[in-house]
Amino acid sequence: MRKLFFADDEPLIVQGLYNLLPWEQFDLQIAGSARNGLEALEKLKEEPVDLLITDIMMPEMTGLELLRRVKLLNPRTKFIILSGYDEFKYVKEGILLGIENYLLKPINIDELEATIKHTLRDWEREEISRFRLDEDWKILRNNILHRWTNGNIDNKEFRERARMLGIPIDHEVYRSAALRIVTENEPAFQFYRLPGLAEECERIGTEELPENCEVIAFPGDGDEITLLFALSGNEVKVLPALRRMSEWIAGFTGFRVWCAAGHPEELYQGYPASARAVQAWYQAHLMNEQPGVIVDDLAAYAFREEERPALQEPAMDRFVKLLAEGRRDEIDEFADLFFVRGDSAHPVPRQPYFNAAIQLMLAVKEMEKQPDYSEVFAALFRIQTRTGLASQVKRVAGGMLDSQSDAVREYSTHVAAMLEQVKEHYSRELSLKTLSQKLHMHPNYLGQLFQQEMGTSFSDYVNQYRVERATHLLLHTDRKTAEIAQEVGYWDSSYFYRTFKKYAGVSPTELRSMYIKR
């Protein structure tokens, strides 16, 4: 994903740029922003970017001077200039510096989007001319396939790229599949090169398929290898190839591997829908505890799921009692029995198990004075099995019991008063300055005292407390996120989103998608 940076001395413009376009859909990641040219230059020295969108008139250093300096640091960076003035001398100088476009404020969204698409095409043309070695060619091909799978490239542009990169588009039947490598703690790419594993899978598939069929394997999202089968007809079987690929990866890496295959589609235009159906199926399921299972018919599998009994709610009263009494062994047994018992030969729907795990871990967090929600929610994205969920619940509960085993702390009068102020007035402005006036103490001394006794800064404690309250409202009410943000003390929704993700590990939207209210 390419990196994008904003420079403008108007905070509202910068904030608007963050949300003006769905940047991820253009394969762009926002690397940061600055309010003047000098600040921008210092940041870009530390972390070069691919695209800089900058105002032309800024304090400390103008946008044009910033362009000149950045081009010396990174000649491949591209630029879009913003200005409130339509002056030809700026346009002329910008053209000489090689800008992508000169946009007047207020920014026209359609014009900006057209400029971004033009820049993407420029990047691809540069890559095609620059990358001629086999490895580089595969990187470019995989990027195009990834964009196509995610619906981020139109059909005309894809056909042009496909002909250039050798992607088959003239077969009768297309089918997708994905091999998922299961590593509960660290992602597989930290141990193995996924492109290398994909190349071997492609070789295996070519051996297994008839001569008039083709297969392309490329790294997908996360720890997956995505497969494109271009077949001569519906009668061609892909399961033997998938089985050999799964067995080879499992033997080579030592990790468990599962596979799901999408429905055959006529003509190449149907492939992205088939691939997205496979991804959606993985996102909706926890895998079985044994490796090697291949789900061949997603629709038929979903039908069989309806015959299974629904997952029962966890016995929360008993779990809370075990927590209160500190009975660690019985807590571990409770989690293992709830999540792992029963039929372990097949994948199961993810949502009921995630709901139960979140309920149990929130019960743990309610017993902590300084709950860290990131260890609850951020880890859930990586968990793919029921055993992994049970381990996460046990880890969170064990951490709470360890912290409670320490001596009970007694806070000084001033720190106790500060904690009470947070509890009673977290929705209002809270700062060391305002509290120091109430407690008749210097704010610096108050901050040091709080840090010493609580082990965290006052601002961090306030944010954690607000995130705790927001988490409860997000999970147990249908109120809008903006309303919740204001209720817990954040009047700027963008700042609330960033703060919530920092302390919870996920965004408010991602949190709600994890937990479906009954």
C-alpha positions as CSV (number, residue, x, y, z in Angstrom):
1,M,0.0,0.0,0.0
2,R,1.4,3.4,-1.0
3,K,1.8,6.2,1.6
4,L,0.0,9.6,1.5
5,F,0.8,12.8,3.4
6,F,-1.1,16.1,3.9
7,A,0.4,19.5,4.5
8,D,-1.9,22.5,5.2
9,D,-1.9,25.2,7.8
10,E,-5.7,25.1,8.1
11,P,-6.7,22.3,10.6
12,L,-10.2,21.9,9.1
13,I,-8.7,21.3,5.6
14,V,-6.4,18.6,7.0
15,Q,-9.3,17.0,8.9
16,G,-11.4,17.1,5.8
17,L,-8.7,15.5,3.7
18,Y,-8.6,12.5,6.0
19,N,-12.2,11.8,5.3
20,L,-12.7,13.3,1.8
21,L,-12.1,10.0,-0.1
22,P,-12.0,6.3,0.8
23,W,-8.2,6.3,0.5
24,E,-7.8,2.6,1.2
25,Q,-9.8,1.8,-2.0
26,F,-7.1,3.6,-3.9
27,D,-4.4,1.5,-2.2
28,L,-3.3,4.6,-0.3
29,Q,-2.5,4.7,3.5
30,I,-2.4,8.1,5.3
31,A,1.1,8.4,6.8
32,G,0.5,11.7,8.6
33,S,0.0,15.4,8.3
34,A,1.7,18.7,9.1
35,R,0.5,22.3,9.6
36,N,3.5,24.0,7.9
37,G,6.1,23.2,5.3
38,L,9.0,22.9,7.7
39,E,7.2,20.5,10.0
40,A,6.2,18.5,6.9
41,L,9.8,18.3,5.6
42,E,11.1,17.1,9.0
43,K,8.5,14.3,9.0
44,L,9.1,13.3,5.4
45,K,12.8,13.1,6.1
46,E,12.1,10.3,8.6
47,E,9.4,8.6,6.5
48,P,9.2,9.2,2.8
49,V,5.8,9.0,1.1
50,D,4.5,8.3,-2.4
51,L,2.1,11.2,-2.7
52,L,2.1,14.6,-1.0
53,I,-1.0,16.8,-1.0
54,T,0.1,20.3,0.1
55,D,-1.2,23.8,0.4
56,I,0.8,26.3,-1.6
57,M,0.9,29.1,1.0
58,M,2.0,28.0,4.5
59,P,4.1,29.5,7.3
60,E,7.7,28.6,7.8
61,M,8.0,27.2,4.2
62,T,5.8,27.5,1.2
63,G,4.3,24.4,-0.6
64,L,6.5,25.0,-3.7
65,E,9.7,25.1,-1.6
66,L,8.5,22.0,0.2
67,L,8.2,20.3,-3.2
68,R,11.7,21.2,-4.2
69,R,13.2,19.9,-1.0
70,V,11.1,16.7,-1.0
71,K,12.1,15.9,-4.6
72,L,15.8,16.0,-3.5
73,L,15.0,13.5,-0.8
74,N,12.7,11.2,-2.8
75,P,12.5,11.9,-6.6
76,R,9.7,9.4,-7.0
77,T,7.3,11.2,-4.7
78,K,4.3,12.7,-6.6
79,F,2.5,16.0,-5.6
80,I,-0.9,17.6,-5.7
81,I,-1.0,21.3,-5.0
82,L,-3.9,23.0,-3.2
83,S,-4.6,26.8,-3.2
84,G,-7.2,29.4,-2.4
85,Y,-5.9,31.5,-5.3
86,D,-6.0,30.9,-9.0
87,E,-2.7,32.5,-9.9
88,F,-0.9,31.4,-13.1
89,K,2.6,31.9,-11.8
90,Y,1.9,29.2,-9.2
91,V,0.5,26.9,-11.8
92,K,3.5,27.4,-14.1
93,E,6.0,26.8,-11.3
94,G,4.1,23.7,-10.2
95,I,4.1,22.3,-13.7
96,L,7.9,22.9,-13.9
97,L,8.3,20.9,-10.6
98,G,6.2,18.1,-12.0
99,I,3.0,18.2,-10.0
100,E,0.0,15.9,-10.8
101,N,-2.6,18.7,-10.5
102,Y,-3.3,22.2,-9.1
103,L,-6.6,22.1,-7.2
104,L,-8.5,25.2,-6.0
105,K,-10.2,25.4,-2.6
106,P,-12.8,24.4,-1.8
107,I,-11.7,21.1,-3.2
108,N,-13.8,19.5,-5.9
109,I,-14.1,15.8,-4.9
110,D,-14.6,14.5,-8.4
111,E,-11.6,16.4,-9.6
112,L,-9.5,15.1,-6.8
113,E,-10.7,11.5,-7.4
114,A,-9.9,11.8,-11.1
115,T,-6.4,13.1,-10.2
116,I,-5.8,10.2,-7.8
117,K,-6.9,7.7,-10.5
118,H,-4.6,9.3,-13.0
119,T,-1.7,9.1,-10.5
120,L,-2.4,5.4,-9.9
121,R,-2.2,4.8,-13.7
122,D,1.1,6.7,-13.8
123,W,2.5,4.6,-11.0
124,E,1.5,1.4,-12.8
125,R,3.1,2.5,-16.0
126,E,6.3,3.4,-14.2
127,E,6.3,0.0,-12.5
128,I,5.7,-1.9,-15.8
129,S,8.6,0.0,-17.4
130,R,10.8,-0.4,-14.3
131,F,10.1,-4.0,-13.3
132,R,11.1,-6.4,-16.0
133,L,12.8,-9.1,-13.9
134,D,10.6,-12.1,-13.1
135,E,10.3,-11.4,-9.4
136,D,9.2,-7.8,-10.0
137,W,6.8,-8.8,-12.7
138,K,5.1,-11.2,-10.3
139,I,4.8,-8.5,-7.7
140,L,3.0,-6.2,-10.2
141,R,0.8,-9.1,-11.3
142,N,-0.1,-9.9,-7.8
143,N,-1.0,-6.3,-7.0
144,I,-3.3,-6.2,-10.0
145,L,-5.0,-9.4,-9.0
146,H,-5.4,-8.1,-5.5
147,R,-7.1,-4.9,-6.8
148,W,-9.3,-7.0,-9.1
149,T,-10.3,-9.4,-6.3
150,N,-11.3,-6.4,-4.0
151,G,-13.2,-4.6,-6.8
152,N,-10.8,-1.7,-7.0
153,I,-10.1,-1.7,-10.7
154,D,-12.7,-1.4,-13.6
155,N,-13.1,-4.1,-16.2
156,K,-11.4,-2.1,-19.1
157,E,-8.3,-1.3,-17.1
158,F,-8.1,-4.9,-15.8
159,R,-8.2,-6.3,-19.4
160,E,-5.3,-4.1,-20.4
161,R,-3.3,-5.1,-17.4
162,A,-4.2,-8.8,-17.8
163,R,-3.0,-9.0,-21.4
164,M,0.3,-7.3,-20.4
165,L,0.9,-9.5,-17.3
166,G,-0.3,-12.9,-18.6
167,I,-3.4,-13.2,-16.5
168,P,-5.8,-15.6,-18.3
169,I,-9.2,-14.1,-19.3
170,D,-10.3,-16.4,-22.2
171,H,-11.3,-19.6,-20.4
172,E,-14.8,-21.0,-20.0
173,V,-14.9,-21.4,-16.2
174,Y,-13.2,-19.5,-13.3
175,R,-13.0,-20.6,-9.7
176,S,-11.4,-19.2,-6.6
177,A,-10.0,-20.8,-3.5
178,A,-8.0,-19.7,-0.5
179,L,-5.5,-21.7,1.6
180,R,-5.4,-20.3,5.1
181,I,-2.3,-20.8,7.3
182,V,-3.3,-20.9,11.0
183,T,-0.9,-19.3,13.4
184,E,-2.7,-18.1,16.5
185,N,0.1,-15.9,17.9
186,E,2.3,-14.4,15.1
187,P,1.4,-14.0,11.5
188,A,2.9,-16.6,9.1
189,F,4.7,-13.9,7.0
190,Q,7.0,-13.4,10.0
191,F,8.3,-16.9,9.5
192,Y,7.9,-17.6,5.7
193,R,7.7,-15.6,2.5
194,L,4.1,-16.0,1.4
195,P,5.0,-15.2,-2.3
196,G,7.4,-18.1,-2.2
197,L,4.8,-20.4,-0.8
198,A,2.4,-19.1,-3.5
199,E,4.9,-19.9,-6.2
200,E,5.2,-23.5,-5.1
201,C,1.4,-23.9,-4.9
202,E,1.1,-22.5,-8.5
203,R,3.7,-25.2,-9.6
204,I,1.7,-27.9,-7.9
205,G,-1.6,-26.7,-9.4
206,T,0.0,-26.6,-12.9
207,E,1.1,-30.3,-12.5
208,E,-2.4,-31.4,-11.3
209,L,-4.6,-29.6,-13.9
210,P,-5.1,-30.6,-17.5
211,E,-3.0,-28.8,-20.1
212,N,-5.8,-26.5,-21.3
213,C,-6.3,-25.1,-17.7
214,E,-4.3,-22.6,-15.7
215,V,-3.8,-21.6,-12.1
216,I,-2.3,-18.5,-10.5
217,A,-1.5,-18.4,-6.8
218,F,-0.8,-15.1,-5.0
219,P,-0.7,-13.8,-1.4
220,G,-4.1,-12.6,-0.2
221,D,-5.2,-10.7,2.9
222,G,-3.6,-12.0,6.1
223,D,-2.1,-15.5,6.3
224,E,-3.7,-16.7,3.1
225,I,-2.8,-17.8,-0.4
226,T,-5.4,-16.9,-2.9
227,L,-5.9,-19.1,-6.0
228,L,-7.4,-18.3,-9.4
229,F,-8.3,-21.4,-11.5
230,A,-9.0,-20.8,-15.2
231,L,-10.6,-24.0,-16.4
232,S,-11.8,-25.5,-19.7
233,G,-15.2,-26.5,-18.2
234,N,-17.2,-27.4,-15.0
235,E,-16.0,-31.0,-15.2
236,V,-12.4,-30.1,-14.3
237,K,-11.7,-31.0,-10.7
238,V,-9.6,-28.7,-8.5
239,L,-9.8,-30.6,-5.2
240,P,-6.8,-32.9,-5.9
241,A,-4.6,-29.8,-6.6
242,L,-5.9,-28.1,-3.4
243,R,-5.3,-31.1,-1.3
244,R,-1.7,-31.4,-2.5
245,M,-1.1,-27.7,-1.9
246,S,-2.5,-27.9,1.6
247,E,-0.4,-31.0,2.5
248,W,2.8,-29.4,1.1
249,I,2.3,-26.1,3.0
250,A,1.5,-28.0,6.2
251,G,4.6,-30.2,5.8
252,F,6.9,-27.3,4.9
253,T,5.8,-24.9,7.6
254,G,4.5,-27.1,10.4
255,F,1.4,-25.0,10.6
256,R,-2.2,-26.1,10.1
257,V,-3.7,-25.3,6.8
258,W,-7.4,-25.2,5.7
259,C,-8.9,-24.6,2.3
260,A,-12.2,-23.2,1.0
261,A,-13.2,-23.2,-2.6
262,G,-15.7,-20.8,-4.2
263,H,-18.4,-21.7,-6.7
264,P,-17.5,-22.0,-10.4
265,E,-18.3,-18.9,-12.4
266,E,-18.7,-18.6,-16.1
267,L,-16.2,-16.2,-17.7
268,Y,-13.5,-14.2,-15.9
269,Q,-15.8,-11.4,-14.8
270,G,-17.3,-13.8,-12.2
271,Y,-14.1,-14.5,-10.4
272,P,-14.0,-11.5,-8.0
273,A,-17.5,-12.4,-6.7
274,S,-16.3,-16.0,-6.2
275,A,-13.2,-14.8,-4.3
276,R,-15.1,-12.4,-2.1
277,A,-17.5,-15.2,-1.2
278,V,-14.6,-17.3,0.0
279,Q,-13.2,-14.4,2.1
280,A,-16.7,-13.7,3.6
281,W,-17.0,-17.4,4.5
282,Y,-13.6,-17.4,6.3
283,Q,-14.6,-14.2,8.1
284,A,-17.8,-15.8,9.3
285,H,-16.3,-19.0,10.7
286,L,-13.9,-20.4,13.2
287,M,-11.9,-23.3,11.9
288,N,-11.9,-26.9,13.1
289,E,-9.2,-28.1,15.4
290,Q,-7.8,-30.5,12.8
291,P,-5.8,-29.6,9.6
292,G,-6.5,-30.6,6.1
293,V,-10.3,-30.0,5.8
294,I,-11.4,-28.6,2.4
295,V,-14.8,-26.9,2.1
296,D,-15.8,-27.4,-1.5
297,D,-19.3,-26.1,-1.6
298,L,-19.9,-23.0,0.6
299,A,-23.6,-22.8,-0.1
300,A,-24.2,-26.5,0.9
301,Y,-22.1,-26.1,4.0
302,A,-24.1,-23.1,5.1
303,F,-27.3,-25.2,4.7
304,R,-25.8,-28.0,6.9
305,E,-25.1,-25.4,9.6
306,E,-28.8,-24.7,10.1
307,E,-29.2,-28.3,11.4
308,R,-26.7,-27.8,14.2
309,P,-28.0,-26.7,17.7
310,A,-27.3,-23.0,18.6
311,L,-24.5,-22.2,21.0
312,Q,-25.8,-21.7,24.5
313,E,-25.0,-18.5,26.5
314,P,-22.0,-18.9,28.9
315,A,-23.0,-19.3,32.6
316,M,-21.9,-15.8,33.5
317,D,-22.9,-16.0,37.2
318,R,-20.7,-19.0,37.7
319,F,-17.8,-17.4,35.7
320,V,-18.0,-14.2,37.7
321,K,-18.0,-16.2,40.9
322,L,-14.9,-18.1,39.9
323,L,-13.2,-14.8,39.0
324,A,-14.1,-13.3,42.4
325,E,-12.8,-16.3,44.2
326,G,-9.6,-16.4,42.1
327,R,-10.0,-20.1,41.2
328,R,-7.7,-20.1,38.2
329,D,-7.8,-23.8,37.4
330,E,-11.6,-23.9,37.3
331,I,-11.6,-20.7,35.1
332,D,-9.4,-22.4,32.6
333,E,-11.6,-25.6,32.7
334,F,-14.7,-23.4,32.2
335,A,-13.2,-21.8,29.1
336,D,-12.0,-25.1,27.6
337,L,-15.3,-26.8,28.1
338,F,-17.4,-23.9,26.7
339,F,-15.3,-23.2,23.6
340,V,-13.8,-26.5,22.6
341,R,-16.3,-29.2,23.6
342,G,-18.5,-30.9,21.1
343,D,-18.0,-31.6,17.4
344,S,-14.5,-30.3,16.5
345,A,-14.4,-31.9,13.0
346,H,-16.0,-28.9,11.2
347,P,-15.8,-25.2,11.1
348,V,-18.4,-23.3,13.2
349,P,-20.1,-19.9,12.8
350,R,-17.8,-17.3,14.3
351,Q,-20.2,-14.8,15.7
352,P,-21.8,-16.7,18.6
353,Y,-18.4,-17.8,19.9
354,F,-17.0,-14.2,19.5
355,N,-20.1,-12.8,21.4
356,A,-19.5,-15.3,24.2
357,A,-15.8,-14.5,24.4
358,I,-16.4,-10.8,24.5
359,Q,-19.0,-11.2,27.3
360,L,-16.5,-13.2,29.4
361,M,-13.6,-10.9,28.8
362,L,-15.7,-7.8,29.6
363,A,-16.7,-9.4,32.9
364,V,-13.0,-9.7,33.6
365,K,-12.3,-6.1,32.7
366,E,-15.1,-4.9,35.0
367,M,-13.0,-6.1,37.9
368,E,-9.9,-4.1,36.9
369,K,-9.3,-0.5,38.0
370,Q,-7.4,0.3,34.8
371,P,-8.9,-2.0,32.1
372,D,-6.8,-2.4,28.9
373,Y,-9.3,-3.1,26.2
374,S,-6.7,-3.6,23.5
375,E,-5.9,-7.0,24.8
376,V,-9.5,-7.9,24.5
377,F,-10.5,-6.7,21.0
378,A,-7.3,-6.3,19.0
379,A,-6.3,-9.9,19.5
380,L,-9.7,-11.2,18.2
381,F,-8.8,-10.3,14.6
382,R,-6.1,-13.0,14.6
383,I,-8.0,-15.8,16.3
384,Q,-9.2,-18.4,13.9
385,T,-10.1,-21.4,16.1
386,R,-12.2,-22.2,19.2
387,T,-9.0,-23.3,21.0
388,G,-7.6,-19.8,20.3
389,L,-10.6,-18.1,21.8
390,A,-10.4,-20.3,24.9
391,S,-6.7,-19.4,25.3
392,Q,-7.5,-15.7,24.9
393,V,-10.2,-15.8,27.6
394,K,-7.8,-17.7,29.9
395,R,-5.0,-15.2,29.2
396,V,-7.1,-12.1,30.0
397,A,-8.6,-13.7,33.2
398,G,-5.1,-14.9,34.3
399,G,-3.7,-11.4,33.8
400,M,-6.4,-9.9,36.0
401,L,-5.8,-12.5,38.8
402,D,-2.1,-11.8,38.7
403,S,-2.6,-8.1,39.1
404,Q,-5.0,-8.6,42.0
405,S,-2.5,-10.9,43.7
406,D,-0.4,-7.8,44.4
407,A,-1.0,-5.9,47.6
408,V,-4.2,-3.8,47.6
409,R,-3.2,-0.2,47.0
410,E,-4.3,2.7,49.1
411,Y,-4.3,6.0,47.3
412,S,-3.3,9.3,48.8
413,T,-6.1,11.8,49.5
414,H,-5.3,13.9,46.4
415,V,-5.1,10.9,43.9
416,A,-8.3,9.5,45.4
417,A,-10.0,12.8,44.8
418,M,-8.8,12.8,41.2
419,L,-10.1,9.3,40.6
420,E,-13.5,10.4,42.0
421,Q,-13.5,13.5,39.7
422,V,-12.9,11.2,36.7
423,K,-15.7,8.9,37.7
424,E,-18.2,11.7,38.3
425,H,-17.2,14.1,35.5
426,Y,-15.6,12.1,32.7
427,S,-18.0,13.6,30.1
428,R,-16.7,17.1,30.9
429,E,-13.3,18.7,30.3
430,L,-10.8,17.2,32.7
431,S,-7.2,18.2,32.9
432,L,-4.5,18.6,35.5
433,K,-4.9,22.4,35.2
434,T,-8.6,22.3,36.1
435,L,-8.2,19.8,38.9
436,S,-5.2,21.7,40.4
437,Q,-7.4,24.7,40.9
438,K,-10.0,22.6,42.8
439,L,-7.3,20.8,44.9
440,H,-5.2,23.9,45.4
441,M,-2.0,22.2,44.1
442,H,0.4,22.9,41.3
443,P,-0.6,20.8,38.1
444,N,3.0,19.5,37.6
445,Y,3.1,18.1,41.2
446,L,-0.4,16.6,40.8
447,G,0.7,14.9,37.5
448,Q,3.8,13.4,39.1
449,L,1.8,12.2,42.2
450,F,-0.8,10.6,39.9
451,Q,1.9,8.9,37.7
452,Q,3.7,7.6,40.8
453,E,0.6,6.0,42.4
454,M,-1.3,4.9,39.3
455,G,1.6,3.9,37.0
456,T,0.1,5.9,34.2
457,S,-0.4,9.5,33.2
458,F,-3.6,11.4,34.2
459,S,-4.5,12.0,30.5
460,D,-4.0,8.2,29.7
461,Y,-6.2,7.3,32.7
462,V,-9.0,9.6,31.6
463,N,-8.9,8.3,28.0
464,Q,-9.0,4.7,29.2
465,Y,-11.9,5.5,31.4
466,R,-13.8,7.2,28.6
467,V,-13.1,4.3,26.2
468,E,-14.4,1.9,28.9
469,R,-17.7,3.8,29.1
470,A,-17.9,4.2,25.3
471,T,-17.3,0.4,24.9
472,H,-20.3,-0.3,27.1
473,L,-22.5,2.0,25.1
474,L,-21.3,0.7,21.7
475,L,-22.0,-2.9,22.7
476,H,-25.2,-2.5,24.6
477,T,-27.1,0.3,22.8
478,D,-28.0,1.3,19.2
479,R,-27.0,4.9,19.7
480,K,-24.9,6.6,17.0
481,T,-21.2,6.7,17.4
482,A,-21.1,10.5,17.3
483,E,-23.6,10.7,20.2
484,I,-21.6,8.2,22.3
485,A,-18.4,10.2,21.6
486,Q,-20.1,13.4,23.0
487,E,-21.5,11.6,26.0
488,V,-18.1,10.3,27.1
489,G,-16.4,13.7,26.6
490,Y,-15.2,13.8,22.9
491,W,-16.8,16.6,20.8
492,D,-14.5,15.8,17.8
493,S,-15.7,12.5,16.3
494,S,-12.4,12.1,14.3
495,Y,-10.4,12.5,17.5
496,F,-12.7,10.0,19.3
497,Y,-12.1,7.4,16.6
498,R,-8.4,7.8,16.8
499,T,-8.3,7.7,20.6
500,F,-10.7,4.7,20.8
501,K,-8.6,2.7,18.4
502,K,-5.4,3.6,20.3
503,Y,-6.7,2.4,23.6
504,A,-9.1,-0.4,22.5
505,G,-7.0,-1.7,19.6
506,V,-10.0,-1.5,17.2
507,S,-12.2,1.3,15.9
508,P,-15.8,1.7,17.2
509,T,-17.2,0.4,13.9
510,E,-14.9,-2.7,14.1
511,L,-15.9,-3.3,17.7
512,R,-19.6,-3.3,16.8
513,S,-19.0,-5.7,13.9
514,M,-17.4,-8.2,16.2
515,Y,-20.3,-8.3,18.7
516,I,-23.8,-8.7,17.4
517,K,-26.4,-7.6,20.1
518,R,-29.2,-10.1,20.6
